[in-house]
Amino acid sequence: MPTSKLATWIVTAAVYAAASLGGGSAGAAPAPTVAQQLDNATCQSCHDGKKPKLEMLGSNGEKRPVQSVLPDKYAKSVHAKMECVACHKEIVDSVTPHKKADGVAKAECAQCHVDLWESIKKDNKGAERPRMGIVADNVAAYKKSFHAKPDKDDPTRQMAICSDCHNVHTFDVPPRGTQERKEWHLTVPDICGRCHEDHLEEWSESIHGKEAIDKKNLKTAVCSDCHTTHDIVGSSTDKAKLSITASCGDCHQSELKSYKASYHGQVNTLGYTYTAKCFDCHGSHGIQPSKEAASRMHEKNRLKTCQKCHSGKKDLPLATAGFISFSPHGTSDDFAKYPEIWITTKFMEALLIGVFLFFWAHSILWWHREYKDRKEGKGSFRVRTRDIPVEQLPFPERRMDPPNKHVRRFGPMWRLAHLFFALSVMTLVLTGMAAFYPDTGWAKAVMAAFGGPKTAGLVHRVAAFTMLGIFFMHLIAVSINIARKWKDFKIFGPDSFVPNWKDLDDMIGMFKWFLGKGPRPAIERWSYWEKFDYWAVFWGMAIIGGSGMALAFPHVVAQYLPGWIFNIAMVVHGEEAFLAAVFLFTVHFFNNHFRPDKLPPPDVVMFTGTQSLDEFRHEHRAQYDRLVASGELEKYLVEAPSAPFKLGSRILGLVLIAIGLSLLTMIAIGFFGGGHR
């Protein structure tokens, strides 16, 4: 039977029982019964807010006011069709103070809604009442939230329950997207402020609060925009810090985009919170416009704000004067505001486009020409010399017993330096590109594997110093070698890496050969593409190394240079690293491993240090002819590498190629996924 009728029956039975046991005379008529109506009209006859203030004893023994239920507002609420006793099941009479049934728990909003949703799903009516599913999801989120934890002052109750935020008698949140919903949105701070009075006061004086209170700006931020609603967690947790930063970006989209392009934002996007976030710089509840003197980002307060993190303690040296002019939201889209960033970005973009257009076209034409030659039977030149009959060889090779000889191209130190240089570069690409494309899943996996950006950053710096060390050792070795042969050394000679006019002739000749307009040119000891690779390292060391050092030691740089240097350093460091990585794993790999003449990969000359005589003659015909004419070829001939050594070199080469192509794939995922800035 309905709850109200059951309660009436119980109370009536109790009245009769009391009358039969009372002190009336025998045979006296029973006392008249009083109908105990527990419908809404009866309840509202007292709780309608029109009677004098109602009070009751609280759990602490002190009187507390009883909530009034205004009939007109209750009639408009989502619970209007419910009977009061459907929730207040413990109430069994309509007298004051109410009698309460033993063992009946007080109404619990969350469980009631969960049970109702389960019943709806059981009846397959979820599609008819989708908002109940939303409520159930909110309940699940709430149970994991900060508010659902026990109150420290009173562990018997939670920090906040549904009725602390929602007036269950007038609850009627307008649907999303409506004007009413937007207006209701502005009332949220008053609800939160019942408990968080200090925060409400601070927010009211902020730019957000003034927009809401004074201007009724429906788009301004209120508590729930930053802290969410039901899944609120402690503001000191990583989840809250990440969520708040993302929430700022819901309104300040361009600022979030520029923030994510900075190192602070890259770490945050990867899911770590130890770098500066929006509220670290701008404050939280009391945010003021940067032009206001009270703002943390006002030019008079900015250095102090930076020094909160860059305090000179732990691993962050003290922020210095140049930090003030750093633009945390600097962008390449606004020349008037950030001319230095705009110019730098346009230069780097032009450099990337120019290099890739030239060398990718060079590679495609080269591949087509060699593929066509092989198809026509002109074949690969990767033939073992021992397979050529001695009588068919030119006189110099025949005289020097060539079947067991190779030509030495690189000494042990060159090969070892190349190996460590390659490993350091690949490590730099892995750790650096993970920060450059923090939105990608692979970047987050890489950072997790390293144990976080701090460890990855340390590995990145070790690899950087390794690369720089190899580079400077090479410079020293080359300088000593030139000094020893200074009298015979020709700066534009055939053994020099310095570009000369023959390189230009060779490049023109190669394009003619690509197009079938001439023979393949005879290349000297170093080809023009090898010289480009060589000198590109010098450019990279200056650009990537210099910008990297500025970013690694900002407190030193900021003592002498303005802060916008860091904005430029971020641009050139990332773009040049992108250029270097993509060039290495496309053009460099093609030139040395994936040309039809080189297939199957890898070419192991950089690991064994030698080439077969026929391959050397094909690749460096001008040097070969010069050495034959001068009679010096014999001093470059060495024993062919042993089969185990050559096998080991091939395995090493294949491993490095696999790593390089994997890194290239990761970069492509980041670039085409919208991560390139």
Buried (B, 14 or more C-beta within 10 A) or exposed (E): EEBBEEBBEBBBEBBEEEBEEEEEEEEEEEEEEEEBBBBBEBBBEBBBBEEEEBEEEEEEEEEEEEEBBBBEBBEEBBBBEEBBBBBBBBBBBBEEEEEBEEEEEEBBBBEBBBEBBEEBBEEEEBEEBEEBBEBBEBBBBBBEBBBBBEEEEEEEEBBBBBBBBBBBBBBBEEEEEEEEEBEEBBEBBEBBBEEBEEBBEBBBBBBBBBBBBEEEEEEBBBBBBBBBBBBBBEBEEEBBBBBBBBBBBEEBEEBBBBBBBBBBBBBBBBBBBBBBBBBBBBBBBBBBEBEEEEBBBBEEBBBEBBBEBBEEEEEBBEBBEBBBBBBBBBBBEEEEEBEBBBBBBEEBEEBBEEBBEEBBEBBEBBBEBBBEBBEEEEEBBBBEBEEBEEEEBEEBBEEBEBBEBBBBBBEEEBBEBBBBBBBBBBBBBBBBBBBBBBBBEBBBEBBEEBEBBBEBBBBBBBBBBBBBEBBEEBEEEEEEEEEEEEEEEEEEEBEBEEBBEBBEEBBEBBBBBBEEEEEBBBBBBBBBBBBBBEEBBEEBBEBBBBBBBBBBEBBBBBEEBBBBBBBBBBBBBBBBBBBBBBBBBBBBBBBBBBBBBBBEBBBBBBBBBBBBBBBBBBBBBBBBBBBBEEEEBEEBBBEBBEEEEBEBBBEBBBEBBEBBEBBBEBBEBBBEEEBEB
